[in-house]
Amino acid sequence: MQSTLIVARMDPRCRPDVARLFGEFDRTDMPDRMGTRRRELFTYQGLYFHLQDFDDEHGGDRILQARTDPRFIKISDDLKGYIEAYDPLTWRSPADAMATRFYHWEPGG
């Protein structure tokens, strides 16, 4: 399994709207198409954290392929009203907002 964590800015009052948008998106076949196993959204003091787990290390490749799907384009556009880049000067794509894992532990590993 592979995980990605996107960090951005979000007004915590927008939580219901953002959750609704992802709820609608996740009820389609898009998570399966992207290899998404799990998605979790968090907020903390104006920050937004989007944790996404994939079946395997090809999740990023599958997302790149899905980016042209009208449903992916729609949710990306809809989220622009709620989610702001952490650093607008350096943001060009979600890859510019991904945290880097520097430690991992799991039982038996």
N, C-alpha and C positions, 0 to 999 in steps of 0.2 A: 504494500500500500504506500502511496505517496500523498503528502499533504502540502497544501499551499496556504499561506496566510497573507491576505491583503490588508493593508493598513491605510485608512483614509480619515477624513473628518466628516462628522455627521451630528446634527442637532439631535439630542436624545428624544425630543418630542416627535421625531419622524419615525421612530421605531415601528409603530403600527403600519404605516404606509409602506415602509421598506419590507417588512415581514409579509404584507399582503402581496406585494409584487413578486417576491421570491416564492411565496406559496403558490401563486398562479403558475409561475414558470416551472416549479418543481413538480406540478401535477401533469406536465406534458412528458413526452419522451425525451426531452432535452437532457436531463441528468444522465439517463442511460446512454444516450448518444455521446456524451462527453466522458463517460466512465466515472461519473460522480457517485461515490458510495455514501457520502454524508456531507451535509453543509450545516455550519453553525455560524450565527451572527452574534456579535457582542458589541457593546458600547462601554466606554469608560471615559468620563470627563471630556466629552466632545470628540472622542476618537471612535472609529468604527473598525471592527475586526471581522474579517470574513474568512473563516476556516473552511477549507474544502478538502475532503479526502477522496482519493481516486483509487480505483482497483489496482492500478499498477503505475509504473513510472512514465507511461505514455499519456497521462492526463493532459499535460500541457500541449502535446501535439494534437490531441483530440479536440481541445478547446479551440486551437487555431483553426481547425477544420470547421468547427461549428460557428465560428464568428460571422460567417456569411449567411447563416440561417436567419430569416426575418424575425423569428422569436428572440434570438440572441440580440439582434440589433435593437428590437423594441425594448427589451428589459434594460439594455445599456442606456438607451435614450431616456427611458422613464426614470432610471436611477439618478440621472444627472441633476434632477431637481432636488435630490436629497443628499447625495454623496459628493463630497468635494475632495480633490486630490490633497494628500498630506502636504506635498510641496508642489504647488502649481507650476513653478518655474522649471522643474525637471521632469514632470509627468508627461509621457507620450502614450503610454499604454499601461494596462494593469500590471505588466511585468515590472514597471518602475515603482510600484507600490507594494511589491511582495517582500515580506520579511525573509531574512536568511536564517535558517535553523543552524544553530551551532552546538546543540547537544540533543541527544536522543537516548531514551532508555525504555525498555519494555521487559516484562518478566521473561526469564529464560534466555535473554539475549545477552 
